[in-house]
Structures are given as C-alpha cells and as structure tokens.
C-alpha cells in the first residue's frame, strides 16, 4: 500500500470531544510524564470510531499525546491489529506462519480468497470481508487458525469450517448484528 511519508501528510484530523475524553481516561492510567504509554489504547479508540487509522489520525493522536508522528506511525505499522486502510465489516486474518502453514494455513487463505473472489489484503466488492495474512496467532496446536475482527479466534479452519464461517458472518450482516 502506498502512503505518503507521515511528515508530508497535508490532511489534518481533529479528534472529537468524545474521542479526547475516552483517550483522557486511558492517559489517566499512567504517570503524567508518560502520556505516550496510552498510544495503543488511543489508536484503538480512534480505529473503533473510524474503522481504520489514516495518516491524519496518526498525526492527531501524536499531537494529542505529545509524541513525534513517526513514533505513532511505527506503532500503527508494527501491530497488525491496526488497519492502515479501510477494511470490510469482517476482517479475516489467517495465520500463515510455519506451524499453521504446515497444517493448512496457506490452503485456508487460498480457499477464503477463492471463495470470496479477492486476493490477500483485498476487500470484497460488497464491503463485507477483508482477507489478510497474519503472523502467529498463538494457536499453533489449533492450526490452521484465524482471527475475525481482531477479537474472535477460530481454530481448525479447514474448507468446511471456513465456508460455514462465511455464511454465519453473512447472516450476521444481513440481520444487522454488530461486529
């Protein structure tokens, strides 16, 4: 994905009063001189509200926490739980690290992509699904493993279970159930 270097970003984002209030509650958990310790929590708040972390959001969090913008950018790009571009309603992270790959993780990723008509990193045309490769999810004994929306760990994800999951998520979306 092509992104402008953070110091060239011209967009500006102002955090809402509600967002600042939520971030302030996280900042209060740390000593006054260590506001930056709340960076992950702050980014999580912004992502929940906006769906992803734009370069402008990175800069807004950095400004609010008194951090260099590049330090926030490093956090965003280090953790795969942060979306650096818009994603579908259901983000499906499939582990392709060695233990999962040896137990079908690569095949699970291919199956999902084929079934949904996307390549890894892409979102379906209806905006429901984004499929991504993931590093180790810490469930090697349950391989192949995947994570739905960075919260729900799914184990032993062979083709039948993947198909069932897709249908279940489509049903949730049709009923208007939350993420």
N, C-alpha and C positions, 0 to 999 in steps of 0.2 A: 504494500500500500504506500502510495506516495503522499507524504505530508511535508508541508513547509517546515524548515527548521523553526523551532519554537521562538527564537529571537526575531524572526521575520514575520511572524503571525501578526496580521493587522486587525483581525477581529477582536472585539472586546466583549466580554460577558460580565454582567453584573449579577452577583448572587442575590437571590430574593431574600427578603427578611426572614421568611420561614427557613430557608436553607441556612442562612447565617446563624439563626437561633439553634438549629439542630447541630451545626458544627460547633457552636459555642459550648453546647453540652458535652461534646466529645473533648474539646480543648480543656475544659474544666477538670478533666480526669488526670491531667499532667501538671507538673510544676510550671509556673508562669513563664519561665525562661525556656520551656521546651514545647512550645505550641506545635512545632513541626512534627511531634510524635503522633499527632492526630491526623496525619496526612492520609493514611489508608482509610480511616473512618470517614474523613471528609470527602474523599474521592468516591467512596461507596455511596454516600448520601447523594452526591451530585449525579452519579450514574443511575441510582434508583429513580431519581426525578426526571432525568433527561434520556435515559436509555443507553447512553454512551458518554465517553469523556473526549470532548473535542479539544483541539489545541487552545481555544479560547477558554474552555472550562479549566484546563490545566493552569493557565495563567491566572485565572480568577482565584483558584484555590491557593496558588503560590503567593499571590498578593495578600490574600486574607490571612494566611499563616505566616507571612513574613519570610518566605523561602525563595531561593532562586528558582525561576521557572524550570530550568534544566533538571533540578533535583526532583521536582514533581513529575516531569516527563520521564525520568529514569524509573520512578516507582510505577507509573502507568504502563510503561513498556516492559517492565520486568515481570509483572504478575499477569497471567492470562485471564484472571477474573475481571480485568478491566477491558472494556471494549473501546478500541480506538477508532471505530467506525460504527455506524448504526448496524444493529443486528435484528434478526427476526424475533418474534414473540417467544420462540423457544430456541435457545442456543444449546446445541448438542455438541459437547466436547467429547471426542472419542480418543481414548488413550492408545497411542501407537508406540509407546516406549517398549523396549525389548520384551519384558515378560508378557505384556498384552499382545504385542505383535506376534510372538511365538504361539499365543493361544487364540489367535484370530482377530486381533485388534485392527490390523491393516485390512483384513477382509470385511470386518464390520464397518469400517469407514467407507470402503468402496461400496458396500451394499447400501448404506444410507445415501451416499451421493447418487448412486444409480437410481435408487427408488425415488429420490426427491428431485432428480434432474439438475443437480448442482455439483460444482467442484468444491473441494475443501476450501473453506474461507468464504464461500458464497452463500447468499440468502435466496430462498425460493421466491418466485415471482409474486406469490400471494403474501409475502412478508411473514409467513408463519415460522419458517425454520432457517436457521443458520447452522451449518455443519463446520466444525473445526477440529483439527488435530489437537491433542493435548499431551503434555508431558505427564509423567507419573501421577496418578490419582491416589496412590497409596492403597490400591486394592488388587495387588498382583495375584493373590490367591483366588480372586473372583473374576479373572480375566476371561474374555475382554470386558473392560469396564468403561463406563461413560458417565458424564455428568450433565444433567439437564439444568439449565439456567444457574449454573454455579452453585446449586444447592442440593439437588437430588442425585445421589449416586445410584447407578444401575449396574448390576453385575451379570455375568454370564450372557452377554448380549450377542447371541447368535442371530441368524436371519429371522427366525420366527419371532423371537422376543423383540427385535428391532421393529418388525412390521407391526406387532401388537402395540408397541410404544407409540409409533407414529399415529396409529388410529386413535389411541387413547388421547393423545395430545390434540389431534384434530377435533375430537369430540369435546374436549375441554374448551377449545377455542370457539367452537360452534355454540356452546352453552354460555359463553361469556365468562367462564371461570377465570380467576386471576392466575398470574404466573405462578 
